[in-house]
Amino acid sequence: MRVNQRRSDVEIIAEMLRIGANGAAKTKIMYNANMSYFQMKKYLSFLINQGYLDMVRAGNPSVTYQATERGLNLLKCIDAFIEIFGLCEA
């Protein structure tokens, strides 16, 4: 059981990659991951710069963010780590 209810950076990144697995707009990522706009911008920038998310144009001016193969591999590693060490409540 977690005493500290705040999410770690890794948990936030994993959630963003899950949401972006099928492509998602900024707003969907922000609301589904329960983040502020400032947090979303910070993490989105990091994930794009590291090659874990790609920006995909879906029309003008619509933009979606899609998890890359590298991002999906990272998500698998995070999920495996969490499962092995039992870090999340069931």
N, CA, C and O atoms as CSV, one atom per row, in Angstrom:
chain,resi,resn,atom,element,x,y,z
A,1,MET,N,N,0.842,-1.184,0.000
A,1,MET,CA,C,0.000,0.000,0.000
A,1,MET,C,C,0.885,1.243,0.000
A,1,MET,O,O,1.876,1.319,0.726
A,2,ARG,N,N,0.510,2.202,-0.819
A,2,ARG,CA,C,1.298,3.427,-0.916
A,2,ARG,C,C,0.888,4.426,0.147
A,2,ARG,O,O,-0.297,4.687,0.350
A,3,VAL,N,N,1.879,4.979,0.818
A,3,VAL,CA,C,1.623,6.020,1.809
A,3,VAL,C,C,1.525,7.358,1.092
A,3,VAL,O,O,0.620,8.149,1.355
A,4,ASN,N,N,2.461,7.603,0.187
A,4,ASN,CA,C,2.489,8.826,-0.597
A,4,ASN,C,C,1.589,8.628,-1.822
A,4,ASN,O,O,1.853,7.750,-2.643
A,5,GLN,N,N,0.550,9.420,-1.949
A,5,GLN,CA,C,-0.410,9.255,-3.038
A,5,GLN,C,C,0.029,9.936,-4.335
A,5,GLN,O,O,-0.642,9.801,-5.359
A,6,ARG,N,N,1.130,10.655,-4.305
A,6,ARG,CA,C,1.617,11.310,-5.518
A,6,ARG,C,C,2.212,10.283,-6.461
A,6,ARG,O,O,2.841,9.318,-6.026
A,7,ARG,N,N,2.011,10.492,-7.747
A,7,ARG,CA,C,2.559,9.580,-8.745
A,7,ARG,C,C,4.007,9.947,-9.045
A,7,ARG,O,O,4.393,11.115,-8.989
A,8,SER,N,N,4.789,8.941,-9.359
A,8,SER,CA,C,6.179,9.189,-9.744
A,8,SER,C,C,6.222,9.604,-11.211
A,8,SER,O,O,5.245,9.450,-11.944
A,9,ASP,N,N,7.368,10.129,-11.624
A,9,ASP,CA,C,7.565,10.475,-13.031
A,9,ASP,C,C,7.348,9.259,-13.916
A,9,ASP,O,O,6.752,9.367,-14.988
A,10,VAL,N,N,7.827,8.106,-13.476
A,10,VAL,CA,C,7.702,6.883,-14.259
A,10,VAL,C,C,6.237,6.494,-14.438
A,10,VAL,O,O,5.833,6.079,-15.524
A,11,GLU,N,N,5.444,6.625,-13.382
A,11,GLU,CA,C,4.016,6.309,-13.479
A,11,GLU,C,C,3.303,7.247,-14.452
A,11,GLU,O,O,2.446,6.815,-15.222
A,12,ILE,N,N,3.655,8.517,-14.413
A,12,ILE,CA,C,3.057,9.499,-15.325
A,12,ILE,C,C,3.446,9.199,-16.757
A,12,ILE,O,O,2.602,9.233,-17.652
A,13,ILE,N,N,4.720,8.906,-16.983
A,13,ILE,CA,C,5.201,8.583,-18.329
A,13,ILE,C,C,4.505,7.334,-18.851
A,13,ILE,O,O,4.087,7.299,-20.008
A,14,ALA,N,N,4.376,6.313,-18.017
A,14,ALA,CA,C,3.706,5.083,-18.438
A,14,ALA,C,C,2.258,5.364,-18.826
A,14,ALA,O,O,1.772,4.853,-19.834
A,15,GLU,N,N,1.579,6.168,-18.034
A,15,GLU,CA,C,0.174,6.487,-18.333
A,15,GLU,C,C,0.061,7.248,-19.658
A,15,GLU,O,O,-0.840,6.975,-20.450
A,16,MET,N,N,0.959,8.188,-19.900
A,16,MET,CA,C,0.941,8.942,-21.157
A,16,MET,C,C,1.211,8.023,-22.344
A,16,MET,O,O,0.589,8.174,-23.396
A,17,LEU,N,N,2.121,7.084,-22.189
A,17,LEU,CA,C,2.407,6.143,-23.277
A,17,LEU,C,C,1.216,5.223,-23.525
A,17,LEU,O,O,0.920,4.896,-24.674
A,18,ARG,N,N,0.532,4.803,-22.469
A,18,ARG,CA,C,-0.669,3.974,-22.631
A,18,ARG,C,C,-1.731,4.727,-23.433
A,18,ARG,O,O,-2.340,4.177,-24.350
A,19,ILE,N,N,-1.939,5.979,-23.075
A,19,ILE,CA,C,-2.944,6.799,-23.752
A,19,ILE,C,C,-2.532,7.034,-25.206
A,19,ILE,O,O,-3.377,7.032,-26.100
A,20,GLY,N,N,-1.239,7.236,-25.440
A,20,GLY,CA,C,-0.742,7.504,-26.782
A,20,GLY,C,C,-0.528,6.266,-27.637
A,20,GLY,O,O,-0.124,6.383,-28.793
A,21,ALA,N,N,-0.787,5.087,-27.097
A,21,ALA,CA,C,-0.565,3.852,-27.865
A,21,ALA,C,C,-1.393,3.828,-29.142
A,21,ALA,O,O,-0.937,3.317,-30.165
A,22,ASN,N,N,-2.605,4.375,-29.095
A,22,ASN,CA,C,-3.470,4.407,-30.275
A,22,ASN,C,C,-3.617,5.812,-30.840
A,22,ASN,O,O,-4.469,6.056,-31.694
A,23,GLY,N,N,-2.802,6.719,-30.370
A,23,GLY,CA,C,-2.856,8.101,-30.823
A,23,GLY,C,C,-3.852,8.896,-30.003
A,23,GLY,O,O,-4.967,8.438,-29.752
A,24,ALA,N,N,-3.450,10.085,-29.585
A,24,ALA,CA,C,-4.327,10.926,-28.766
A,24,ALA,C,C,-3.907,12.383,-28.905
A,24,ALA,O,O,-2.734,12.695,-29.113
A,25,ALA,N,N,-4.891,13.260,-28.787
A,25,ALA,CA,C,-4.636,14.699,-28.794
A,25,ALA,C,C,-4.133,15.124,-27.415
A,25,ALA,O,O,-4.268,14.385,-26.440
A,26,LYS,N,N,-3.548,16.327,-27.346
A,26,LYS,CA,C,-3.043,16.855,-26.072
A,26,LYS,C,C,-4.120,16.842,-24.995
A,26,LYS,O,O,-3.867,16.445,-23.857
A,27,THR,N,N,-5.313,17.276,-25.357
A,27,THR,CA,C,-6.395,17.363,-24.376
A,27,THR,C,C,-6.735,15.999,-23.808
A,27,THR,O,O,-6.933,15.862,-22.600
A,28,LYS,N,N,-6.805,14.987,-24.665
A,28,LYS,CA,C,-7.119,13.639,-24.197
A,28,LYS,C,C,-6.023,13.133,-23.258
A,28,LYS,O,O,-6.316,12.543,-22.218
A,29,ILE,N,N,-4.778,13.363,-23.623
A,29,ILE,CA,C,-3.656,12.947,-22.771
A,29,ILE,C,C,-3.753,13.642,-21.415
A,29,ILE,O,O,-3.624,13.005,-20.370
A,30,MET,N,N,-3.979,14.945,-21.444
A,30,MET,CA,C,-4.021,15.735,-20.219
A,30,MET,C,C,-5.142,15.256,-19.288
A,30,MET,O,O,-4.912,15.046,-18.097
A,31,TYR,N,N,-6.339,15.086,-19.822
A,31,TYR,CA,C,-7.474,14.690,-18.977
A,31,TYR,C,C,-7.398,13.227,-18.550
A,31,TYR,O,O,-7.650,12.908,-17.388
A,32,ASN,N,N,-7.057,12.345,-19.470
A,32,ASN,CA,C,-7.012,10.918,-19.119
A,32,ASN,C,C,-5.883,10.596,-18.147
A,32,ASN,O,O,-6.005,9.673,-17.341
A,33,ALA,N,N,-4.795,11.341,-18.213
A,33,ALA,CA,C,-3.681,11.126,-17.294
A,33,ALA,C,C,-3.813,11.982,-16.030
A,33,ALA,O,O,-2.963,11.931,-15.141
A,34,ASN,N,N,-4.894,12.767,-15.966
A,34,ASN,CA,C,-5.163,13.599,-14.795
A,34,ASN,C,C,-3.985,14.522,-14.476
A,34,ASN,O,O,-3.401,14.472,-13.393
A,35,MET,N,N,-3.655,15.369,-15.466
A,35,MET,CA,C,-2.507,16.258,-15.343
A,35,MET,C,C,-2.928,17.700,-15.580
A,35,MET,O,O,-3.958,17.970,-16.198
A,36,SER,N,N,-2.122,18.612,-15.081
A,36,SER,CA,C,-2.313,20.019,-15.414
A,36,SER,C,C,-1.709,20.260,-16.800
A,36,SER,O,O,-0.946,19.441,-17.312
A,37,TYR,N,N,-2.066,21.389,-17.387
A,37,TYR,CA,C,-1.524,21.737,-18.700
A,37,TYR,C,C,0.001,21.865,-18.626
A,37,TYR,O,O,0.707,21.412,-19.527
A,38,PHE,N,N,0.504,22.477,-17.564
A,38,PHE,CA,C,1.947,22.648,-17.392
A,38,PHE,C,C,2.658,21.298,-17.330
A,38,PHE,O,O,3.677,21.098,-17.991
A,39,GLN,N,N,2.115,20.365,-16.529
A,39,GLN,CA,C,2.709,19.024,-16.429
A,39,GLN,C,C,2.697,18.333,-17.781
A,39,GLN,O,O,3.698,17.750,-18.196
A,40,MET,N,N,1.563,18.397,-18.467
A,40,MET,CA,C,1.424,17.727,-19.761
A,40,MET,C,C,2.470,18.243,-20.749
A,40,MET,O,O,3.109,17.456,-21.447
A,41,LYS,N,N,2.643,19.553,-20.807
A,41,LYS,CA,C,3.628,20.129,-21.729
A,41,LYS,C,C,5.039,19.642,-21.405
A,41,LYS,O,O,5.806,19.299,-22.304
A,42,LYS,N,N,5.373,19.614,-20.121
A,42,LYS,CA,C,6.710,19.195,-19.678
A,42,LYS,C,C,6.981,17.742,-20.083
A,42,LYS,O,O,8.010,17.444,-20.690
A,43,TYR,N,N,6.056,16.846,-19.746
A,43,TYR,CA,C,6.252,15.427,-20.047
A,43,TYR,C,C,6.149,15.148,-21.540
A,43,TYR,O,O,6.891,14.318,-22.065
A,44,LEU,N,N,5.244,15.826,-22.224
A,44,LEU,CA,C,5.083,15.625,-23.666
A,44,LEU,C,C,6.372,16.011,-24.394
A,44,LEU,O,O,6.828,15.299,-25.289
A,45,SER,N,N,6.939,17.123,-24.006
A,45,SER,CA,C,8.201,17.569,-24.603
A,45,SER,C,C,9.303,16.536,-24.376
A,45,SER,O,O,10.048,16.207,-25.299
A,46,PHE,N,N,9.406,16.027,-23.150
A,46,PHE,CA,C,10.410,15.019,-22.831
A,46,PHE,C,C,10.207,13.764,-23.683
A,46,PHE,O,O,11.160,13.254,-24.271
A,47,LEU,N,N,8.976,13.268,-23.749
A,47,LEU,CA,C,8.691,12.029,-24.482
A,47,LEU,C,C,8.960,12.176,-25.971
A,47,LEU,O,O,9.440,11.235,-26.603
A,48,ILE,N,N,8.663,13.329,-26.541
A,48,ILE,CA,C,8.936,13.567,-27.964
A,48,ILE,C,C,10.442,13.657,-28.195
A,48,ILE,O,O,10.968,13.033,-29.117
A,49,ASN,N,N,11.140,14.435,-27.356
A,49,ASN,CA,C,12.587,14.615,-27.514
A,49,ASN,C,C,13.363,13.314,-27.353
A,49,ASN,O,O,14.418,13.143,-27.965
A,50,GLN,N,N,12.853,12.397,-26.537
A,50,GLN,CA,C,13.523,11.106,-26.318
A,50,GLN,C,C,13.098,10.048,-27.334
A,50,GLN,O,O,13.628,8.937,-27.326
A,51,GLY,N,N,12.151,10.379,-28.205
A,51,GLY,CA,C,11.718,9.444,-29.236
A,51,GLY,C,C,10.692,8.426,-28.768
A,51,GLY,O,O,10.524,7.380,-29.396
A,52,TYR,N,N,9.998,8.723,-27.663
A,52,TYR,CA,C,8.981,7.800,-27.152
A,52,TYR,C,C,7.590,8.110,-27.701
A,52,TYR,O,O,6.727,7.234,-27.741
A,53,LEU,N,N,7.374,9.348,-28.119
A,53,LEU,CA,C,6.127,9.762,-28.760
A,53,LEU,C,C,6.465,10.520,-30.030
A,53,LEU,O,O,7.472,11.224,-30.100
A,54,ASP,N,N,5.607,10.368,-31.038
A,54,ASP,CA,C,5.716,11.144,-32.276
A,54,ASP,C,C,4.508,12.044,-32.406
A,54,ASP,O,O,3.400,11.679,-32.011
A,55,MET,N,N,4.729,13.219,-32.960
A,55,MET,CA,C,3.633,14.118,-33.275
A,55,MET,C,C,3.154,13.765,-34.686
A,55,MET,O,O,3.938,13.752,-35.635
A,56,VAL,N,N,1.858,13.481,-34.806
A,56,VAL,CA,C,1.289,13.073,-36.089
A,56,VAL,C,C,0.216,14.069,-36.477
A,56,VAL,O,O,-0.711,14.323,-35.708
A,57,ARG,N,N,0.338,14.633,-37.666
A,57,ARG,CA,C,-0.677,15.574,-38.142
A,57,ARG,C,C,-1.880,14.783,-38.642
A,57,ARG,O,O,-1.745,13.885,-39.473
A,58,ALA,N,N,-3.050,15.126,-38.130
A,58,ALA,CA,C,-4.270,14.414,-38.515
A,58,ALA,C,C,-5.242,15.362,-39.203
A,58,ALA,O,O,-6.452,15.134,-39.189
A,59,GLY,N,N,-4.726,16.405,-39.794
A,59,GLY,CA,C,-5.555,17.424,-40.427
A,59,GLY,C,C,-5.127,18.778,-39.920
A,59,GLY,O,O,-4.260,18.872,-39.052
A,60,ASN,N,N,-5.716,19.816,-40.446
A,60,ASN,CA,C,-5.307,21.155,-40.049
A,60,ASN,C,C,-6.346,21.746,-39.127
A,60,ASN,O,O,-7.502,21.826,-39.542
A,61,PRO,N,N,-6.045,22.162,-37.926
A,61,PRO,CA,C,-4.752,22.147,-37.250
A,61,PRO,C,C,-4.593,20.949,-36.313
A,61,PRO,O,O,-3.727,20.965,-35.438
A,62,SER,N,N,-5.400,19.935,-36.481
A,62,SER,CA,C,-5.416,18.809,-35.548
A,62,SER,C,C,-4.094,18.046,-35.537
A,62,SER,O,O,-3.545,17.704,-36.584
A,63,VAL,N,N,-3.600,17.790,-34.330
A,63,VAL,CA,C,-2.363,17.041,-34.132
A,63,VAL,C,C,-2.631,15.965,-33.084
A,63,VAL,O,O,-3.262,16.230,-32.061
A,64,THR,N,N,-2.154,14.765,-33.341
A,64,THR,CA,C,-2.233,13.710,-32.341
A,64,THR,C,C,-0.822,13.254,-32.004
A,64,THR,O,O,0.126,13.507,-32.747
A,65,TYR,N,N,-0.707,12.593,-30.894
A,65,TYR,CA,C,0.568,12.079,-30.421
A,65,TYR,C,C,0.459,10.565,-30.338
A,65,TYR,O,O,-0.467,10.027,-29.731
A,66,GLN,N,N,1.415,9.889,-30.954
A,66,GLN,CA,C,1.398,8.433,-31.079
A,66,GLN,C,C,2.653,7.871,-30.436
A,66,GLN,O,O,3.760,8.349,-30.683
A,67,ALA,N,N,2.470,6.851,-29.609
A,67,ALA,CA,C,3.620,6.180,-29.018
A,67,ALA,C,C,4.416,5.483,-30.115
A,67,ALA,O,O,3.843,4.810,-30.972
A,68,THR,N,N,5.714,5.642,-30.088
A,68,THR,CA,C,6.591,4.990,-31.060
A,68,THR,C,C,6.864,3.558,-30.597
A,68,THR,O,O,6.474,3.165,-29.498
A,69,GLU,N,N,7.534,2.793,-31.443
A,69,GLU,CA,C,7.935,1.435,-31.046
A,69,GLU,C,C,8.826,1.503,-29.809
A,69,GLU,O,O,8.711,0.682,-28.899
A,70,ARG,N,N,9.705,2.482,-29.793
A,70,ARG,CA,C,10.580,2.676,-28.633
A,70,ARG,C,C,9.758,2.990,-27.381
A,70,ARG,O,O,10.057,2.489,-26.297
A,71,GLY,N,N,8.725,3.818,-27.532
A,71,GLY,CA,C,7.855,4.161,-26.412
A,71,GLY,C,C,7.072,2.964,-25.905
A,71,GLY,O,O,6.913,2.786,-24.697
A,72,LEU,N,N,6.582,2.141,-26.826
A,72,LEU,CA,C,5.840,0.939,-26.429
A,72,LEU,C,C,6.749,-0.062,-25.732
A,72,LEU,O,O,6.322,-0.748,-24.803
A,73,ASN,N,N,8.003,-0.149,-26.174
A,73,ASN,CA,C,8.980,-1.018,-25.493
A,73,ASN,C,C,9.254,-0.517,-24.080
A,73,ASN,O,O,9.357,-1.311,-23.144
A,74,LEU,N,N,9.373,0.800,-23.926
A,74,LEU,CA,C,9.574,1.381,-22.596
A,74,LEU,C,C,8.374,1.066,-21.705
A,74,LEU,O,O,8.545,0.707,-20.539
A,75,LEU,N,N,7.175,1.195,-22.240
A,75,LEU,CA,C,5.969,0.898,-21.474
A,75,LEU,C,C,5.952,-0.562,-21.010
A,75,LEU,O,O,5.583,-0.848,-19.871
A,76,LYS,N,N,6.349,-1.480,-21.887
A,76,LYS,CA,C,6.422,-2.894,-21.514
A,76,LYS,C,C,7.414,-3.101,-20.368
A,76,LYS,O,O,7.146,-3.862,-19.439
A,77,CYS,N,N,8.550,-2.425,-20.438
A,77,CYS,CA,C,9.562,-2.538,-19.382
A,77,CYS,C,C,9.040,-1.978,-18.060
A,77,CYS,O,O,9.240,-2.583,-17.007
A,78,ILE,N,N,8.379,-0.838,-18.111
A,78,ILE,CA,C,7.827,-0.237,-16.895
A,78,ILE,C,C,6.785,-1.165,-16.290
A,78,ILE,O,O,6.792,-1.406,-15.083
A,79,ASP,N,N,5.883,-1.690,-17.128
A,79,ASP,CA,C,4.834,-2.589,-16.639
A,79,ASP,C,C,5.437,-3.852,-16.025
A,79,ASP,O,O,4.961,-4.333,-14.997
A,80,ALA,N,N,6.481,-4.387,-16.653
A,80,ALA,CA,C,7.141,-5.589,-16.121
A,80,ALA,C,C,7.789,-5.285,-14.780
A,80,ALA,O,O,7.697,-6.085,-13.849
A,81,PHE,N,N,8.434,-4.154,-14.678
A,81,PHE,CA,C,9.075,-3.748,-13.429
A,81,PHE,C,C,8.039,-3.622,-12.316
A,81,PHE,O,O,8.243,-4.115,-11.206
A,82,ILE,N,N,6.937,-2.964,-12.622
A,82,ILE,CA,C,5.865,-2.773,-11.635
A,82,ILE,C,C,5.305,-4.124,-11.207
A,82,ILE,O,O,5.051,-4.345,-10.023
A,83,GLU,N,N,5.114,-5.015,-12.153
A,83,GLU,CA,C,4.569,-6.337,-11.838
A,83,GLU,C,C,5.544,-7.147,-10.967
A,83,GLU,O,O,5.136,-7.772,-9.988
A,84,ILE,N,N,6.811,-7.130,-11.328
A,84,ILE,CA,C,7.816,-7.884,-10.582
A,84,ILE,C,C,7.933,-7.395,-9.145
A,84,ILE,O,O,8.023,-8.196,-8.215
A,85,PHE,N,N,7.931,-6.077,-8.969
A,85,PHE,CA,C,8.144,-5.531,-7.638
A,85,PHE,C,C,6.843,-5.191,-6.912
A,85,PHE,O,O,6.878,-4.696,-5.786
A,86,GLY,N,N,5.704,-5.448,-7.541
A,86,GLY,CA,C,4.412,-5.247,-6.889
A,86,GLY,C,C,4.207,-3.834,-6.393
A,86,GLY,O,O,3.772,-3.622,-5.261
A,87,LEU,N,N,4.522,-2.859,-7.245
A,87,LEU,CA,C,4.471,-1.459,-6.819
A,87,LEU,C,C,3.087,-0.834,-6.904
A,87,LEU,O,O,2.868,0.242,-6.348
A,88,CYS,N,N,2.160,-1.473,-7.579
A,88,CYS,CA,C,0.818,-0.909,-7.702
A,88,CYS,C,C,-0.177,-1.766,-6.939
A,88,CYS,O,O,-0.030,-2.984,-6.830
A,89,GLU,N,N,-1.188,-1.097,-6.416
A,89,GLU,CA,C,-2.245,-1.816,-5.729
A,89,GLU,C,C,-3.127,-2.521,-6.753
A,89,GLU,O,O,-3.317,-2.010,-7.857
A,90,ALA,N,N,-3.650,-3.651,-6.413
A,90,ALA,CA,C,-4.513,-4.399,-7.324
A,90,ALA,C,C,-5.878,-3.793,-7.391
A,90,ALA,O,O,-6.741,-4.294,-8.112
